[in-house]
Amino acid sequence: MEKTELSVPIKHYPFDNAAQFINKMQHYSTLFAQNNKNKRSSSPLRAFSSALFAFFKSYFIKKGFLCGYEGLLISVSNANGVFYKYIKLFEENKK
């Protein structure tokens, strides 16, 4: 395979704006809760602590802070996604 250099860098983002990112998060957090209902346990404390760790990991460990606004948006949204997937799982398990 021949290596080719690009004249312009390619920027790939799985979403175009904050609304798309939030919709994607909602979709996947619901799928997680449905697929793990009565298979995994959850609680509000687990949702909060997992979300806090997700933010820390994304923003600091994966250096999201270097990406400015986009890094903060992604880190907060990742934390929200984690929070909602465990809260939704908690609610599904209560049914």
C-alpha positions as CSV (number, residue, x, y, z in Angstrom):
1,M,0.0,0.0,0.0
2,E,1.3,3.4,-1.0
3,K,1.4,6.2,1.5
4,T,-0.1,9.5,0.3
5,E,0.2,12.8,2.1
6,L,-2.8,15.1,2.2
7,S,-2.5,18.7,1.3
8,V,-5.2,19.7,3.7
9,P,-5.8,18.1,7.1
10,I,-9.1,16.1,7.5
11,K,-11.2,17.0,10.5
12,H,-13.6,14.3,11.4
13,Y,-16.3,14.9,14.1
14,P,-19.1,12.5,14.8
15,F,-21.5,15.5,15.2
16,D,-22.0,18.9,13.7
17,N,-23.3,20.8,16.7
18,A,-24.3,20.5,20.3
19,A,-27.9,19.5,19.5
20,Q,-26.7,16.5,17.5
21,F,-24.4,15.5,20.2
22,I,-27.2,15.6,22.8
23,N,-29.5,13.6,20.6
24,K,-26.9,11.0,20.1
25,M,-26.2,10.8,23.9
26,Q,-29.9,10.4,24.6
27,H,-30.2,7.6,22.0
28,Y,-27.2,5.6,23.3
29,S,-28.0,6.1,27.0
30,T,-31.5,4.7,26.4
31,L,-30.1,1.7,24.5
32,F,-27.7,1.1,27.3
33,A,-30.5,1.1,29.9
34,Q,-32.7,-1.2,27.8
35,N,-29.9,-3.7,27.1
36,N,-28.7,-3.9,30.7
37,K,-32.1,-3.9,32.4
38,N,-32.0,-6.5,35.3
39,K,-28.4,-7.4,34.3
40,R,-26.5,-4.6,36.0
41,S,-27.3,-2.6,39.0
42,S,-27.3,1.2,39.3
43,S,-28.2,4.0,41.7
44,P,-28.2,7.8,41.8
45,L,-24.9,7.7,43.6
46,R,-23.4,5.4,40.9
47,A,-24.8,7.7,38.2
48,F,-23.2,10.8,39.8
49,S,-19.8,9.2,40.6
50,S,-19.5,7.6,37.2
51,A,-20.4,10.9,35.5
52,L,-17.8,12.8,37.6
53,F,-15.1,10.3,36.7
54,A,-16.1,10.4,33.0
55,F,-15.7,14.2,33.0
56,F,-12.3,14.0,34.8
57,K,-11.1,11.3,32.4
58,S,-12.2,13.2,29.2
59,Y,-11.2,16.7,30.2
60,F,-8.0,16.0,32.1
61,I,-6.6,12.6,31.4
62,K,-7.5,12.7,27.7
63,K,-6.5,16.4,27.6
64,G,-9.8,17.8,26.4
65,F,-8.8,21.1,28.0
66,L,-6.4,21.5,25.1
67,C,-9.3,21.7,22.6
68,G,-10.9,24.8,24.2
69,Y,-14.7,25.1,24.0
70,E,-15.1,21.9,22.0
71,G,-13.1,19.9,24.6
72,L,-15.2,21.3,27.4
73,L,-18.4,20.6,25.5
74,I,-17.4,17.0,24.7
75,S,-16.3,16.4,28.3
76,V,-19.5,17.8,29.9
77,S,-21.6,15.9,27.3
78,N,-19.8,12.7,28.0
79,A,-20.4,13.1,31.7
80,N,-24.0,13.8,31.0
81,G,-24.3,10.7,28.9
82,V,-22.8,8.5,31.6
83,F,-25.1,10.1,34.2
84,Y,-28.2,9.5,32.1
85,K,-27.3,6.0,31.1
86,Y,-27.0,5.0,34.8
87,I,-30.1,7.0,35.9
88,K,-32.1,5.4,33.1
89,L,-30.8,2.0,34.0
90,F,-31.8,2.7,37.7
91,E,-35.3,3.6,36.5
92,E,-35.6,0.6,34.2
93,N,-34.6,-1.8,37.0
94,K,-37.2,-0.2,39.3
95,K,-40.0,-1.1,36.8
